[in-house]
Amino acid sequence: MIELKNICKEYHSGGAVKALKDVNLKIRPGEFVAVMGASGSGKTTLLNIIGCMDRPTSGEYFLGGCKVDTASAGRTARIRGKKIAFVFQHFALIEDYTVLENVMIPLLKQKIPQKDRVKRALKALEQVGIADLARKKAADISGGQKQRAAIARATACSAEIILADEPTGALDSESGRQVMDLFCRLNKQGKTIMLITHDANIAAFAHRVITISDGRIIKYEKN
């Protein structure tokens, strides 16, 4: 369970900027939630706080019943590494690495033998349909294939929660649909997914759509 209580976030750069204002949100395990809103509305700030990449200025954040907004940096990093995986718009792959090596990156922090890391990464690539590209360099595959590799990297570490920031934004419509089909399949397997998008057609894949404006959640809709 993800639970935010009265979350506020302020940035101070030439004056105070309130990125989030009294946000209250619950996301159940296994839920698929889309977040929509204009640029600068606070979507990415919200994602970063849920992903333990940033801390709120005030309010409380509970993840799986644990209060994480005041946890130490070390504990927060451990929670993030164990429970949360990210998928980004521009893939965040290392172009000179092979697809397999990219997928194995989050496993390096875990005490897993090399042979088992390879096995888990190959299984993740098989699940997203690109096991045949394992030995290719990331620079030599298409955008849709890169996003599949990024999703495989997110699932290889067995994270319970996948946070995706505009994951179809750099893709053509067909590749975007295929990526969303993958997210739906992962969700059916029990993954909790929170996805940021500007596209109502992409948001329609989710169970629930949250609209955020000027740092506040202004609408909740079920699909």
Phi and psi in degrees as GROMACS dihedral restraints (atoms count N, CA, C in turn):
[ dihedral_restraints ]
;  ai    aj    ak    al  type     phi  dphi    fc
    3     4     5     6     1  -101.3    20    10
    4     5     6     7     1   126.0    20    10
    6     7     8     9     1  -137.7    20    10
    7     8     9    10     1   123.2    20    10
    9    10    11    12     1  -111.2    20    10
   10    11    12    13     1   132.5    20    10
   12    13    14    15     1  -123.6    20    10
   13    14    15    16     1   112.7    20    10
   15    16    17    18     1    51.6    20    10
   16    17    18    19     1    45.8    20    10
   18    19    20    21     1   -75.6    20    10
   19    20    21    22     1   127.7    20    10
   21    22    23    24     1  -124.7    20    10
   22    23    24    25     1   147.3    20    10
   24    25    26    27     1  -139.8    20    10
   25    26    27    28     1   124.2    20    10
   27    28    29    30     1  -119.0    20    10
   28    29    30    31     1   141.0    20    10
   30    31    32    33     1  -115.1    20    10
   31    32    33    34     1   142.7    20    10
   33    34    35    36     1  -117.7    20    10
   34    35    36    37     1   100.7    20    10
   36    37    38    39     1  -145.7    20    10
   37    38    39    40     1    94.6    20    10
   39    40    41    42     1    71.9    20    10
   40    41    42    43     1    27.3    20    10
   42    43    44    45     1   125.7    20    10
   43    44    45    46     1   161.2    20    10
   45    46    47    48     1   -77.8    20    10
   46    47    48    49     1   131.7    20    10
   48    49    50    51     1  -120.1    20    10
   49    50    51    52     1   120.9    20    10
   51    52    53    54     1   -90.6    20    10
   52    53    54    55     1   103.2    20    10
   54    55    56    57     1   -80.8    20    10
   55    56    57    58     1   -34.3    20    10
   57    58    59    60     1  -132.1    20    10
   58    59    60    61     1   141.8    20    10
   60    61    62    63     1  -132.8    20    10
   61    62    63    64     1   107.8    20    10
   63    64    65    66     1    49.9    20    10
   64    65    66    67     1    54.0    20    10
   66    67    68    69     1   -84.5    20    10
   67    68    69    70     1   127.5    20    10
   69    70    71    72     1  -120.9    20    10
   70    71    72    73     1   128.1    20    10
   72    73    74    75     1  -156.7    20    10
   73    74    75    76     1   137.6    20    10
   75    76    77    78     1  -124.4    20    10
   76    77    78    79     1   132.8    20    10
   78    79    80    81     1  -124.6    20    10
   79    80    81    82     1   121.4    20    10
   81    82    83    84     1   -78.7    20    10
   82    83    84    85     1   153.7    20    10
   84    85    86    87     1   -57.7    20    10
   85    86    87    88     1   133.7    20    10
   87    88    89    90     1    82.9    20    10
   88    89    90    91     1     4.6    20    10
   90    91    92    93     1   -84.8    20    10
   91    92    93    94     1   153.8    20    10
   93    94    95    96     1  -119.4    20    10
   94    95    96    97     1   111.5    20    10
   96    97    98    99     1  -120.3    20    10
   97    98    99   100     1   134.1    20    10
   99   100   101   102     1  -107.4    20    10
  100   101   102   103     1   142.7    20    10
  102   103   104   105     1  -118.8    20    10
  103   104   105   106     1   124.2    20    10
  105   106   107   108     1  -118.5    20    10
  106   107   108   109     1   156.9    20    10
  108   109   110   111     1   162.7    20    10
  109   110   111   112     1   160.9    20    10
  111   112   113   114     1   -68.9    20    10
  112   113   114   115     1   163.7    20    10
  114   115   116   117     1   -57.9    20    10
  115   116   117   118     1   135.4    20    10
  117   118   119   120     1    83.3    20    10
  118   119   120   121     1     6.6    20    10
  120   121   122   123     1   -79.5    20    10
  121   122   123   124     1   -17.3    20    10
  123   124   125   126     1   114.4    20    10
  124   125   126   127     1     4.9    20    10
  126   127   128   129     1   -60.2    20    10
  127   128   129   130     1   -49.9    20    10
  129   130   131   132     1   -69.4    20    10
  130   131   132   133     1   -36.3    20    10
  132   133   134   135     1   -60.0    20    10
  133   134   135   136     1   -43.6    20    10
  135   136   137   138     1   -61.1    20    10
  136   137   138   139     1   -45.3    20    10
  138   139   140   141     1   -61.8    20    10
  139   140   141   142     1   -42.2    20    10
  141   142   143   144     1   -66.4    20    10
  142   143   144   145     1   -35.8    20    10
  144   145   146   147     1   -69.8    20    10
  145   146   147   148     1   -44.5    20    10
  147   148   149   150     1   -62.8    20    10
  148   149   150   151     1   -35.1    20    10
  150   151   152   153     1   -82.6    20    10
  151   152   153   154     1     7.2    20    10
  153   154   155   156     1    59.4    20    10
  154   155   156   157     1    29.0    20    10
  156   157   158   159     1   -93.9    20    10
  157   158   159   160     1   -14.8    20    10
  159   160   161   162     1  -146.9    20    10
  160   161   162   163     1   160.3    20    10
  162   163   164   165     1  -113.7    20    10
  163   164   165   166     1   145.3    20    10
  165   166   167   168     1   -71.6    20    10
  166   167   168   169     1   154.6    20    10
  168   169   170   171     1   -72.2    20    10
  169   170   171   172     1   -37.2    20    10
  171   172   173   174     1  -153.3    20    10
  172   173   174   175     1   168.0    20    10
  174   175   176   177     1    99.4    20    10
  175   176   177   178     1   178.8    20    10
  177   178   179   180     1  -126.3    20    10
  178   179   180   181     1   142.2    20    10
  180   181   182   183     1  -127.6    20    10
  181   182   183   184     1   121.9    20    10
  183   184   185   186     1  -114.3    20    10
  184   185   186   187     1   132.0    20    10
  186   187   188   189     1  -125.9    20    10
  187   188   189   190     1   114.4    20    10
  189   190   191   192     1    59.5    20    10
  190   191   192   193     1    33.0    20    10
  192   193   194   195     1    85.8    20    10
  193   194   195   196     1    -8.4    20    10
  195   196   197   198     1   -96.2    20    10
  196   197   198   199     1   134.9    20    10
  198   199   200   201     1   -80.9    20    10
  199   200   201   202     1   113.3    20    10
  201   202   203   204     1  -108.0    20    10
  202   203   204   205     1   -11.7    20    10
  204   205   206   207     1   -67.5    20    10
  205   206   207   208     1   -23.9    20    10
  207   208   209   210     1  -112.9    20    10
  208   209   210   211     1     9.4    20    10
  210   211   212   213     1   -68.5    20    10
  211   212   213   214     1   155.5    20    10
  213   214   215   216     1   -64.7    20    10
  214   215   216   217     1   160.8    20    10
  216   217   218   219     1   -60.2    20    10
  217   218   219   220     1   -39.0    20    10
  219   220   221   222     1   -65.1    20    10
  220   221   222   223     1   -44.5    20    10
  222   223   224   225     1   -66.7    20    10
  223   224   225   226     1   -39.8    20    10
  225   226   227   228     1   -61.7    20    10
  226   227   228   229     1   -42.0    20    10
  228   229   230   231     1   -63.3    20    10
  229   230   231   232     1   -38.4    20    10
  231   232   233   234     1   -67.4    20    10
  232   233   234   235     1   -41.1    20    10
  234   235   236   237     1   -61.8    20    10
  235   236   237   238     1   -46.6    20    10
  237   238   239   240     1   -61.1    20    10
  238   239   240   241     1   -43.9    20    10
  240   241   242   243     1   -67.4    20    10
  241   242   243   244     1   -30.3    20    10
  243   244   245   246     1   -89.0    20    10
  244   245   246   247     1   -39.0    20    10
  246   247   248   249     1  -106.2    20    10
  247   248   249   250     1   -22.4    20    10
  249   250   251   252     1  -125.3    20    10
  250   251   252   253     1   138.7    20    10
  252   253   254   255     1  -131.1    20    10
  253   254   255   256     1   149.6    20    10
  255   256   257   258     1  -115.5    20    10
  256   257   258   259     1   145.5    20    10
  258   259   260   261     1  -128.7    20    10
  259   260   261   262     1   126.6    20    10
  261   262   263   264     1  -110.8    20    10
  262   263   264   265     1   162.3    20    10
  264   265   266   267     1   -59.2    20    10
  265   266   267   268     1   -43.0    20    10
  267   268   269   270     1  -103.9    20    10
  268   269   270   271     1    29.4    20    10
  270   271   272   273     1    74.0    20    10
  271   272   273   274     1   -40.7    20    10
  273   274   275   276     1    56.5    20    10
  274   275   276   277     1    38.6    20    10
  276   277   278   279     1   -92.6    20    10
  277   278   279   280     1   154.2    20    10
  279   280   281   282     1   -88.9    20    10
  280   281   282   283     1   111.4    20    10
  282   283   284   285     1   -60.9    20    10
  283   284   285   286     1   -32.7    20    10
  285   286   287   288     1   -83.9    20    10
  286   287   288   289     1    -7.3    20    10
  288   289   290   291     1   -87.5    20    10
  289   290   291   292     1   155.2    20    10
  291   292   293   294     1   -72.1    20    10
  292   293   294   295     1   165.0    20    10
  294   295   296   297     1   -58.4    20    10
  295   296   297   298     1   -43.5    20    10
  297   298   299   300     1   -60.6    20    10
  298   299   300   301     1   -45.2    20    10
  300   301   302   303     1   -62.2    20    10
  301   302   303   304     1   -38.7    20    10
  303   304   305   306     1   -62.8    20    10
  304   305   306   307     1   -43.1    20    10
  306   307   308   309     1   -67.5    20    10
  307   308   309   310     1   -29.2    20    10
  309   310   311   312     1   -78.3    20    10
  310   311   312   313     1   -14.3    20    10
  312   313   314   315     1   -52.4    20    10
  313   314   315   316     1   -51.3    20    10
  315   316   317   318     1   -66.7    20    10
  316   317   318   319     1   -16.6    20    10
  318   319   320   321     1   -80.5    20    10
  319   320   321   322     1   -14.7    20    10
  321   322   323   324     1   -65.3    20    10
  322   323   324   325     1   -28.6    20    10
  324   325   326   327     1   -79.3    20    10
  325   326   327   328     1   -13.5    20    10
  327   328   329   330     1   -94.8    20    10
  328   329   330   331     1   148.1    20    10
  330   331   332   333     1   -82.6    20    10
  331   332   333   334     1    73.0    20    10
  333   334   335   336     1  -121.4    20    10
  334   335   336   337     1   131.1    20    10
  336   337   338   339     1   -57.2    20    10
  337   338   339   340     1   148.8    20    10
  339   340   341   342     1   -52.4    20    10
  340   341   342   343     1   -44.0    20    10
  342   343   344   345     1   -59.6    20    10
  343   344   345   346     1   -40.5    20    10
  345   346   347   348     1   -73.1    20    10
  346   347   348   349     1   -33.3    20    10
  348   349   350   351     1   -62.1    20    10
  349   350   351   352     1   -43.8    20    10
  351   352   353   354     1   -62.6    20    10
  352   353   354   355     1   -43.3    20    10
  354   355   356   357     1   -61.9    20    10
  355   356   357   358     1   -45.3    20    10
  357   358   359   360     1   -66.1    20    10
  358   359   360   361     1   -39.5    20    10
  360   361   362   363     1   -66.7    20    10
  361   362   363   364     1   -41.4    20    10
  363   364   365   366     1   -64.9    20    10
  364   365   366   367     1   -38.6    20    10
  366   367   368   369     1   -63.7    20    10
  367   368   369   370     1   -41.6    20    10
  369   370   371   372     1   -63.9    20    10
  370   371   372   373     1   -40.3    20    10
  372   373   374   375     1   -66.5    20    10
  373   374   375   376     1   -36.9    20    10
  375   376   377   378     1   -64.0    20    10
  376   377   378   379     1   -39.0    20    10
  378   379   380   381     1   -64.8    20    10
  379   380   381   382     1   -29.8    20    10
  381   382   383   384     1   -98.4    20    10
  382   383   384   385     1     4.9    20    10
  384   385   386   387     1    83.3    20    10
  385   386   387   388     1    20.2    20    10
  387   388   389   390     1  -131.7    20    10
  388   389   390   391     1    32.4    20    10
  390   391   392   393     1   -59.7    20    10
  391   392   393   394     1   -27.8    20    10
  393   394   395   396     1   -70.8    20    10
  394   395   396   397     1   -11.5    20    10
  396   397   398   399     1  -100.7    20    10
  397   398   399   400     1     8.3    20    10
  399   400   401   402     1   -54.6    20    10
  400   401   402   403     1   -37.7    20    10
  402   403   404   405     1   -93.9    20    10
  403   404   405   406     1    -1.2    20    10
  405   406   407   408     1   -79.8    20    10
  406   407   408   409     1   150.9    20    10
  408   409   410   411     1   -73.8    20    10
  409   410   411   412     1   147.1    20    10
  411   412   413   414     1   -58.8    20    10
  412   413   414   415     1   -30.3    20    10
  414   415   416   417     1   -66.0    20    10
  415   416   417   418     1   -17.7    20    10
  417   418   419   420     1  -105.0    20    10
  418   419   420   421     1    13.2    20    10
  420   421   422   423     1  -119.3    20    10
  421   422   423   424     1   165.1    20    10
  423   424   425   426     1   -75.8    20    10
  424   425   426   427     1   170.0    20    10
  426   427   428   429     1   -60.9    20    10
  427   428   429   430     1   -43.8    20    10
  429   430   431   432     1   -63.0    20    10
  430   431   432   433     1   -39.1    20    10
  432   433   434   435     1   -67.8    20    10
  433   434   435   436     1   -36.7    20    10
  435   436   437   438     1   -63.0    20    10
  436   437   438   439     1   -40.7    20    10
  438   439   440   441     1   -69.0    20    10
  439   440   441   442     1   -34.3    20    10
  441   442   443   444     1   -62.8    20    10
  442   443   444   445     1   -41.1    20    10
  444   445   446   447     1   -63.0    20    10
  445   446   447   448     1   -39.7    20    10
  447   448   449   450     1   -64.7    20    10
  448   449   450   451     1   -37.6    20    10
  450   451   452   453     1   -68.7    20    10
  451   452   453   454     1   -40.0    20    10
  453   454   455   456     1   -60.6    20    10
  454   455   456   457     1   -40.8    20    10
  456   457   458   459     1   -61.6    20    10
  457   458   459   460     1   -38.4    20    10
  459   460   461   462     1   -68.7    20    10
  460   461   462   463     1   -32.5    20    10
  462   463   464   465     1   -91.4    20    10
  463   464   465   466     1   -20.1    20    10
  465   466   467   468     1   -62.6    20    10
  466   467   468   469     1   -30.0    20    10
  468   469   470   471     1   -87.4    20    10
  469   470   471   472     1     5.2    20    10
  471   472   473   474     1    63.9    20    10
  472   473   474   475     1    29.2    20    10
  474   475   476   477     1   -65.0    20    10
  475   476   477   478     1   145.2    20    10
  477   478   479   480     1   -81.5    20    10
  478   479   480   481     1   -27.0    20    10
  480   481   482   483     1  -120.9    20    10
  481   482   483   484     1   131.6    20    10
  483   484   485   486     1  -115.0    20    10
  484   485   486   487     1   123.9    20    10
  486   487   488   489     1  -109.8    20    10
  487   488   489   490     1   121.3    20    10
  489   490   491   492     1  -121.6    20    10
  490   491   492   493     1   123.3    20    10
  492   493   494   495     1  -104.5    20    10
  493   494   495   496     1   103.2    20    10
  495   496   497   498     1    49.2    20    10
  496   497   498   499     1    53.9    20    10
  498   499   500   501     1   -67.0    20    10
  499   500   501   502     1   -17.2    20    10
  501   502   503   504     1  -107.0    20    10
  502   503   504   505     1     3.8    20    10
  504   505   506   507     1   -63.1    20    10
  505   506   507   508     1   -28.1    20    10
  507   508   509   510     1  -102.4    20    10
  508   509   510   511     1    13.3    20    10
  510   511   512   513     1  -114.9    20    10
  511   512   513   514     1   155.9    20    10
  513   514   515   516     1   -71.9    20    10
  514   515   516   517     1   168.2    20    10
  516   517   518   519     1   -62.0    20    10
  517   518   519   520     1   -39.1    20    10
  519   520   521   522     1   -68.3    20    10
  520   521   522   523     1   -44.3    20    10
  522   523   524   525     1   -64.1    20    10
  523   524   525   526     1   -37.7    20    10
  525   526   527   528     1   -62.8    20    10
  526   527   528   529     1   -41.4    20    10
  528   529   530   531     1   -64.2    20    10
  529   530   531   532     1   -40.4    20    10
  531   532   533   534     1   -63.9    20    10
  532   533   534   535     1   -40.1    20    10
  534   535   536   537     1   -64.0    20    10
  535   536   537   538     1   -41.4    20    10
  537   538   539   540     1   -67.3    20    10
  538   539   540   541     1   -34.6    20    10
  540   541   542   543     1   -60.5    20    10
  541   542   543   544     1   -38.0    20    10
  543   544   545   546     1   -64.7    20    10
  544   545   546   547     1   -44.2    20    10
  546   547   548   549     1   -60.6    20    10
  547   548   549   550     1   -41.4    20    10
  549   550   551   552     1   -62.9    20    10
  550   551   552   553     1   -40.0    20    10
  552   553   554   555     1   -65.4    20    10
  553   554   555   556     1   -42.8    20    10
  555   556   557   558     1   -63.3    20    10
  556   557   558   559     1   -38.9    20    10
  558   559   560   561     1   -63.5    20    10
  559   560   561   562     1   -40.2    20    10
  561   562   563   564     1   -65.0    20    10
  562   563   564   565     1   -24.6    20    10
  564   565   566   567     1   -82.1    20    10
  565   566   567   568     1    -2.1    20    10
  567   568   569   570     1   111.8    20    10
  568   569   570   571     1    -1.4    20    10
  570   571   572   573     1   -72.5    20    10
  571   572   573   574     1   138.3    20    10
  573   574   575   576     1   -86.5    20    10
  574   575   576   577     1   127.7    20    10
  576   577   578   579     1  -126.2    20    10
  577   578   579   580     1   130.6    20    10
  579   580   581   582     1  -123.2    20    10
  580   581   582   583     1   126.2    20    10
  582   583   584   585     1  -129.7    20    10
  583   584   585   586     1   131.7    20    10
  585   586   587   588     1   -95.8    20    10
  586   587   588   589     1   134.9    20    10
  588   589   590   591     1  -154.4    20    10
  589   590   591   592     1   155.0    20    10
  591   592   593   594     1   -97.8    20    10
  592   593   594   595     1    -7.6    20    10
  594   595   596   597     1  -103.1    20    10
  595   596   597   598     1   116.7    20    10
  597   598   599   600     1   -62.7    20    10
  598   599   600   601     1   -30.6    20    10
  600   601   602   603     1   -66.7    20    10
  601   602   603   604     1   -34.7    20    10
  603   604   605   606     1   -73.5    20    10
  604   605   606   607     1   -42.8    20    10
  606   607   608   609     1   -61.1    20    10
  607   608   609   610     1   -26.5    20    10
  609   610   611   612     1   -65.4    20    10
  610   611   612   613     1   -16.9    20    10
  612   613   614   615     1   -72.9    20    10
  613   614   615   616     1   -21.8    20    10
  615   616   617   618     1   -81.0    20    10
  616   617   618   619     1   162.3    20    10
  618   619   620   621     1   -71.3    20    10
  619   620   621   622     1   -35.0    20    10
  621   622   623   624     1  -143.9    20    10
  622   623   624   625     1   141.6    20    10
  624   625   626   627     1  -117.8    20    10
  625   626   627   628     1   126.9    20    10
  627   628   629   630     1  -110.1    20    10
  628   629   630   631     1   129.4    20    10
  630   631   632   633     1  -107.0    20    10
  631   632   633   634     1   130.5    20    10
  633   634   635   636     1  -119.8    20    10
  634   635   636   637     1   138.8    20    10
  636   637   638   639     1  -143.6    20    10
  637   638   639   640     1   130.1    20    10
  639   640   641   642     1    49.7    20    10
  640   641   642   643     1    40.5    20    10
  642   643   644   645     1    82.4    20    10
  643   644   645   646     1     3.1    20    10
  645   646   647   648     1  -121.5    20    10
  646   647   648   649     1   144.3    20    10
  648   649   650   651     1   -77.6    20    10
  649   650   651   652     1   120.9    20    10
  651   652   653   654     1  -110.4    20    10
  652   653   654   655     1   -11.7    20    10
  654   655   656   657     1  -155.9    20    10
  655   656   657   658     1   139.2    20    10
  657   658   659   660     1  -121.5    20    10
  658   659   660   661     1   129.3    20    10
  660   661   662   663     1  -135.3    20    10
  661   662   663   664     1   139.9    20    10
  663   664   665   666     1   -96.1    20    10
  664   665   666   667     1   140.8    20    10
